[in-house]
Amino acid sequence: MTDIRRVTVLGAGVLGSQIAFQTAFEGFDVTSFDIDDKALDAARERFAGLADTYRREVSGADDDRVTDALGRIASTSDLEAAVAEADLVIEAIPEILELKQDTYRRIGAAAPEKTIFATNSSTLLPSDLADSTGRPDRFLALHFANRVWQFNTAEVMGTDRTDPAVFREVVEFASEIGMVPIEIHKEKAGYVLNSLLVPFLNSAAALAAGGYASPEDVDKTWKIATGAPLGPFQMLDIIGLTTPYNIMVHGDASAQKLAAWLKENYIDKGKLGVASGEGFYRY
Ligand code: NAD
């Protein structure tokens, strides 16, 4: 069992709200920080939505347990107060380097020495942020996947300055909140999951964009030949097309061509994936 009891989650957006709810659901006291009252109102709606989702989709999530989870989440827009008593801070604020660095500088000054900081960043390396924390030995990445209650990997990745004991504690904490920890031994952009997924999805897009095969036939090939339940275009529809677009547009010249194809044929036509009712498929 770890010494972690009080967890603060910075940012109550898509991922932050899920991490906060899951952590509270597993019995921890959680403080959820977001920037102002409007963001906190949106967070309350997210938590209520997650409560419904857990009741529907998570085994053992009866009314009592879900109500208890909601009761264990305290919300605040005061950053310094949010971290004052935290054992662990999980940061899930927007993917903007300067914003994160500035936030780490502030919480580095406000949090007790014992507090561990973990970033949920998908595309930044922890070493991009380590100096701004003021405590590089107690800082690492803890990366969740969207829909944490269902896709429950938690990739743990430190820098060469992360204290191995801190790494171990965060691995154990990830298990305590119902995640399957994936230990990454060296810094790697994209962790394990996106190192596999991004090139895979880009290769699929290149086949369709180049006119080699239709999205349906690419999916059919992948599913029949490997036994996988979903093809890459079905995955893209579930992820939502704007996230892969944003990754492609910052890639090399061939990735940028794919981004343009995705934009012209799908995004500009409002075909954003499952959430918009249509992407590569209709829903
Ligand atoms: P989001 O935009 O849904 O939420 C970000 C939240 O942070 C917002 O509620 C925003 O108000 C708040 N916030 C807190 N401090 C802020 C500040 N100083 N300035 C502006 N906003 C502030 O983003 P998200 O999708 O939850 O992503 C958050 C982090 O999680 C990113 O680092 C992202 O890479 C990572 N992540 C996202 C996913 C995903 O599928 N969305 C998956 C894994 C990791």
Residues whose N, C-alpha, C, O or C-beta is under 5 A from the ligand:
A	BS01	NAD	L10 G11 A12 G13 V14 L15 G16 D34 I35 A39 A92 I93 P94 E95 N120 S121 S122 T123 F144 A145 N146
